[in-house]
Amino acid sequence: MRDVLAELARLVERGGTAAVGTVVATFSSAPRPPGAAMLVGADGEVVGSVSGGCVEGAVYELAQRVLADGRPVLQRYGVGDDDAFAVGLTCGGTIDVYVEPVGADTFPELAELAETVRAGQPVAVATVVEHPEWVGRRLVVWPDRVAGDVPSARARDAVADDARGLLAAGRSGTLHYGPDGQRRGEGMTVFVNSFEPPPRMLVFGAIDFAAAVARLGAFLGYRVTVCDARPVFATRSRFPGADEVVVDWPHRYLAAQADAGLVDGRTAVAVLTHDPKFDVPLLEVALRLKLGYVGAMGSRRTHDDRLRRLREAGVTEDEIAGLSSPIGLDLGARTPEETAVSIAAEIIALRWGGAGRRLGTTAGPIHR
């Protein structure tokens, strides 16, 4: 829902109503993950996507029906690969889509939810998608409070506790309970849509390659910081694609961010300075943190010299194993923009377990 949340909040604030289809479960090679959403306004306008185009037409028709009768629907789309074109799900996967009417009366917490997400604060929305009586009931779960209309205290406590667990892990997904929120049993399915703060990308080195990496990082949904100790180069005008530009010694800045709890296992660090007086102290800090990605730019000679200096500084072989250097995948990149694509491709491959090979030369599932 993140992709359509701002538009949905604006529409509801103006007194409108929309049908929102949300992917709540995926199987096999489904094209979009849980949480992907499509908004259909009363005027027929469409925002967002649940399948990258495969079943949007069917979901649109279902959304029109939901707008007309006001009743939410959980619908499954998908067949085996051999028959995929028969229903339009060309990837051959399977998705469960929950379509619900959303307006000020059905989602009174929407404006506060949108403001929380806009501020970069964590929040989750837990919606009952299967139940004998409570379909459409929801809880909005913040780290310190809960709002919503699930009528059972037992169910509220169980769902809120589990939703916070998913939120802390940065995951969206379905949970199953007994009809009154019992931890064991069947009868109630709840979809938890986690709106964790966006992951961070820290780009060290105020060079032309950094500007391209910052732009692409922002495009991929990262909150991007460019950091350099040289104020003449680290300026907002040189890095308009970054969320912030910081003048500080790289190792000192990263250590302070870690001490403040502002980096985590989703954080990507790109070290582009290829200057040992900056690189080595910075990598000493970065490689000892549990980050999602640490890459460093440089030639083969620079890489070998960097490893020698890191070992002399006491960095262990296990810690060095977490370093992606020379940075990026082998795409034959030459320009800053091509190099940024190479770096982004490596980050994506490591995040999802991809091999970085041409799909035409592989077999098996495309989506892991």
C-alpha positions, 0 to 999 in steps of 0.5 A: 500500500505504500505506493498508493498511500499518499494518493489514497489519503488525499482522496479520502481527505477530500471526502472520496472513496476508493477500492484498494486491492492489496496483494496479501499472499504470493506463491511460486513466481508471483510478480509483486510482493505482499503489500503491493497495492492498486487503488481504483477511484470512484471515477475509475482512475487507477493508481498502482499495481498488484501484478505488473500488469498481469491481472490488473483488468480482473482486479479493476472489475472486482474493485468496481463491484466492491465500490458498488456494494461496499463489501470487501473480497479476498480473491485468488488469481493464478494457475500453472505455467502451462495455462497462465495466459488463460487468466492473464497471470503470465508469470505463472505464479499465484497471488491472493488479492484483498479488495476493500472499500476505503473512505473516512468511515471505514478507515478513520486512522488513514490520515494519521497512518499517512503522516506516520509513514511520511515522517519515516516512523514505523507503523503496521496495518493489520487487516482481517481478510478472512473471518466469519464476522470481522472481515474488513476490521483492522488495527493500526499498530505503532510501537507504543500504541494501537488503534482500530476496531477489532472487537476482541481484546484477546485478538487485539493483543495477539495481532498487535504483538505479532504485527510488531514482530513483523514490523521489527523484521521489516516484513509484511505477511499473513497471520492465522488464528482461531476465531477469537485470536487463539494462537492455534486454530483456524478461522481468522486470517490477518494481513499485516502490512508493515511500513518500516522506515525506508532503508538507508544508503550511505555513499561516502566520497563526494565524486561524480560516481556518488551523484549517480549512485545517489540518484539510483539509490533514491529510485530504489527506495533508499534514504540516501546520505552522501558524506565527505570530509571536504566541504568544498565538494560535499554540497547540496547543489552537487548531489540533488538526488540525495536526501542529505549531504553531510560534511564529516569524516566518514568513519566518525559519521558512520560510528555515530550513526551506529551508536544512535541506532540509525543503521541496520541490516538493511543499510547499504554502504558504498565507499567511493573515495578510493583513498586509504586515509578515508577508506581504511578507518571507514571500512574498519567501522563498517565491516564490524557492523551488521549491515546489508551491504558494504562495497568499496570502489577501486582498481585491483591494485587498490583492492589488494592494498586496501585488504593489506591495510585492513588486515594490518588494522586488525580486521579479521578474515570473517569481517573482510569476507563481508566486503564487496570489492571491487564494487559492483557486478561485472557489467562492463560499466564505464560511465558513472551512471553505468557504474551506479547500475552495476553497484545497484545490481550487486546490492539487489542480487545480495539482498535476494540471493540472485546470481547476477547471471543472464536469466536466459542462461538459467532455469527454475524460478525467476523470483526467489 
